[in-house]
Structure formats: C-alpha cells, structure tokens
C-alpha cells in the first residue's frame, strides 16, 4: 500500500495517502450534481423532476456495485496483510468477472421491466416521458459502472490511491464535456444526459482496466476458481455500503412520493437540488472513509493495532473540523449554491433555499455515523456496518419523512435528514464501545 505501509505513520504521509480519495469523491459529487445543473438550465424544471423520479433505479444499481467492491476489497486487503498474495489475486479476478455479470443482469432486467418500473416510481403523466428517455439509454452503461467502481476500490487496495483521482478526473471530464455538447449545441435534451453518463462510466472503466493490465501492480489477474462462500462474504461485508448507496435511491423514491402530494412536481425538483447539495457536502466524509478503510483493514490483518489507533485519532479531528465547516458553509452560502440550479425569484428557488438551512443541521451530525459504517466494514463486520447505514440512510429517513412530513408538511421534509442522523448517533457510539476490545482499538 505504498509508502505509508512501509514507512512511519505521520500526519503528513497519512494525509498524502487519504487526500486523493477525498478529492475524488468531491469531484464525483460535483460532476453528478452537474448533471442536474445542466438538465435544470438547458432542459427545464420538469426535466429535473423527471431525472429525480428516475434516480432510484440508478441508486440501487450503484448500491450493488459498491457492495461488491467494498466488501471484496476489504477481504482482499486483509489477505494481502496476512501475506496471502496469490489467494488475493484469485479473489480479485473472480470479483471482476462477477461484476460484469451483475451489470449485464441489471441492464437486461431494467430493459424488460422499464414501463412498470417508471410507473412504480410514481412518474406523473408530465414526467413519464423524461424518465423513459433517460433510463432507456442509461441502463446500457451499468456493466461499465460495476467494473469501474470495482477497479477504483482495488486500485486503492493496491497502494496507489492517487490513481483513483486520475480515474475519476478522466471520467468527470468526459461526462461534463458530453453534458454540455449533447444538451447544449446538439439539443438532445435529457437523452443527452444519459449518453453523457455512459461516456463517463466507460472512461473510468477503461482507465481502471489499463492500470491493472499495463502498470506494475501488487494485485494482478490470475486464473480463478468459483468460491461461493467468498462471494457471499463479499455481499454481507459490503452490505452497509450497499445500503448507503442504494438507500439514496430508495429514500429519493419516498421523498418523491410524499413531496409530489404536498406541493407537486416543483417539490420533486426542489428535493432533487437539496439531495445533490447534500451528496456533494458529505462526499468529503465518504472520500475520507474510502481512503482510510484499506489502511485499517491492512494493519488489522497485520496485527499492528497501534497504527489503527493512530488512524482513529486523526479521524476524530478530521470529522470534527469538516462537519463544522460544511454546516457553516451551507448556512452562509446555501442560496448561492441553489442559484447554480435555478434563478432567484421562482417557487423552486425559494423552496430549495429553505431546504439548505435545515440541511446544515444534518451536516453537523453525519460525519461520525458515516465514519462508523466504513470503520466496521474495514474490519469485515458488515452486519454492524449495515445496521448503522440502514439507520441513518434508510430506516430513520423513511420514518422521519412520513411522520414529520405528515405533521409539518415541507418543513418536516426538510427536517428528515437531521432527524435520521440524531437517531443514529446513539447506535454509532454504542457499537464503538461494544467492539473496542474485540478489535483492539481505543476511542479516547
């Protein structure tokens, strides 16, 4: 894992290892948010709402891709830490093949059931054709998405997290360039957004494949054997990350269903803007966890527990500072961020600006919960990781949305994310305390 594994653990070399993952996730947050920006500005408010209605399918796909990648990469990193390199190579190759198969299954399934899916997602007559136009193209990129995510995780395990930054910069540049060209000069509407997505996904997949084929790496492709027990362990271990990713799609579905009854299509567009801002601002925490998790897995496998405790100390400081900064930034600059999506004065603008003020509360609290989920995944404890993720990103969100939305209307909807984080904090700290002797870490 690069210089950090063989050298002294210092704030400088730790930062050098982790920052590419943080920057990468911020870039991902930016260019996925830019999809909505281009749609809102070049196609229209209704198209933005249609994009939000279609998102749950994309979110569930990402959930399965991340589940396989995060769960398998943690297991392979532990094998590498134990010195079992040949076994690590075989498992890596097996997961690559499996990711392509799963991507193809998702594509075929979505194409067969496209109309029932769009209807199930709650698309109104006004939004239905936007959903069809976007999804009928996007689903062809799912195999590339699965493989690209897998390469990204395993490049970090291989010890070159900086290359993952190259991976997503290349994908982001292709994606954004196509967004502008296809929805701007070529005026392809929301279909242009779908083609741009596929272009970005293929660019990431190609760059990641080239890394393992042409560069000198610790991990390599090797003849593999079917190992169903390992595959099952991958799914269980990565289930929390699956929940984190897929829950975005599931909760978006519930948000859309509730909000469209309260204020109509404009509410769906407003929630879409807030969720884009939310993802961008928590991407700092998500990227940090991605960066530190392989280190925790490796050193735990190597039984060097003091180094893991050093990572925990660094993590507490990082989470505290970034949580405060993101919350204050959202309060002070929320209206300017919303202006990127919509001009001031409209109903959509006013709704979204109100949402940013409530979002700041959730941002202040979410860092510890996000870190805890990735932390337990790094130890191979997918059950606890999934429990925390399900609480903050799915169960408590749905409960809060239904109860608070019923009691307070749109104000309750905006309070939902903060409610979910508060409700999960007790669980997070309880699990940290319960497992400290099992995994030999110190919280203080």
Buried (B, 14 or more C-beta within 10 A) or exposed (E): BBEBBEEEBEEEBBEBBBBBBBBBBBBBBBBBBBBBBBBBBBBBBBBBBBBBBBBBBBBBBBBBBBBBBBBBBBBBBBBBBBEBBEBBBBBBBBBBEBBBEBBEBBBEBBEEEBEEBBEEBBBBEEBBBBBBBBBBBBBBBBBBBBBBBBBBBBBBBBBBBBBBBBBBBBBBBBBBEBBBBBBEEEEBBBBBBBBBBBBBBBBBBBBBBEBBEEEEBBBBBBEBEEBEEBBEBBBBBBBBBBBBBBBBBBBBBBBBBBBBEEBBBBBBBBBBBBBBBBBBBBBBBBBBBBBBBBBBBBBBBBEBBEBBBBBBEBBBEBBEEBBEEBBEBBBEEBBEBBBBBBEEEEBBBBBBBBBBEBBBBBBBBBBBBBBBBBBBBBBBBBEBBBBBBBBBBBBBBBBBBBEBBEEEBBEBBBBBBBBBBBBBBEBBBEBBEEBBEEBEBEEE
